[in-house]
Structure formats: C-alpha cells, structure tokens
Amino acid sequence: MKSSIKFAVLACGVLGLVACFLPVVSMPGLSVTFWDTHETQAVQTYLVMVGYAAGAVMGGIGVVKGMTRSSAVAAAAGFGLVLVTFRSILGNLWSSAIGGKLLLVAAIGGVVVSLVAAALPEDRATS
C-alpha cells in the first residue's frame, strides 16, 4: 500500500487556509479573524496564506502524482514560512479562539508530516 502521508500534508495546508477565516478573537459582540488583519498587516497575512497554499498545493500534487522528496521539502518550507511569520506570537495563538489554535496546529503538523514525507518519499516506497 502506498504512503498516505501526502493526504496529511494536503489536509494541513487546507486546514491552515480555512483557519485564516475562523475567529482568532471571539467575545460577545466581537469576532476577529486572521484575515481581518490583511488591511493593517498585509505582508504577514499574505505570507501566511502563501505558506499554507504551498503546503496544500504540494500535498495535492503528491496525491495526484505521488509525493516526491522535492514536493515534501517545498511543503515543509511553506509551513516553516508560516511558523517564522508567527514566531513572536506562537504562545498567544494557543490561548486564542479556534482559528488561532488551528493556525498553530496546521503549521506545526504540516512541518512534521512534510518532513516525514521527505524522509520516506513514495518513489522509494514499497507496495
């Protein structure tokens, strides 16, 4: 059976993109998503979204054509970009609303599964 790690890479990328639109701050009468910051912090917002999109695209390519080491490394770089962008607020994301938690889980999980996929590419996998 072929490796299913490519689906985990794809899932982390998609989860991160979806989390960008979920509440990071939520209280009665106020709900703020990560996407809401694009007006004041456009570069960081788009860098994070590009990082998650890179992971999702590489995971999608892996599903269609098989996950190669270069695809896995590119996905890991995308998820790593997200973590570097969030480096100053990583601790705060875990104590935020569901959107912040999922942003953090998707980035860390994406790096881990991408590195596993790079270590065990499908072109060397056995059936």
Rosetta blueprint (number, residue, H / E / L):
1 M L
2 K L
3 S L
4 S L
5 I H
6 K H
7 F H
8 A H
9 V H
10 L H
11 A H
12 C H
13 G H
14 V H
15 L H
16 G H
17 L H
18 V H
19 A H
20 C L
21 F L
22 L L
23 P E
24 V E
25 V E
26 S E
27 M E
28 P L
29 G L
30 L E
31 S E
32 V E
33 T E
34 F L
35 W H
36 D H
37 T H
38 H H
39 E H
40 T L
41 Q L
42 A H
43 V H
44 Q H
45 T H
46 Y H
47 L H
48 V H
49 M H
50 V H
51 G H
52 Y H
53 A H
54 A H
55 G H
56 A H
57 V H
58 M H
59 G H
60 G H
61 I H
62 G H
63 V H
64 V H
65 K H
66 G L
67 M L
68 T L
69 R H
70 S H
71 S H
72 A H
73 V H
74 A H
75 A H
76 A H
77 A H
78 G H
79 F H
80 G H
81 L H
82 V H
83 L H
84 V H
85 T H
86 F L
87 R L
88 S L
89 I L
90 L H
91 G H
92 N H
93 L H
94 W H
95 S L
96 S L
97 A L
98 I H
99 G H
100 G H
101 K H
102 L H
103 L H
104 L H
105 V H
106 A H
107 A H
108 I H
109 G H
110 G H
111 V H
112 V H
113 V H
114 S H
115 L H
116 V H
117 A H
118 A H
119 A H
120 L L
121 P L
122 E H
123 D H
124 R H
125 A L
126 T L
127 S L
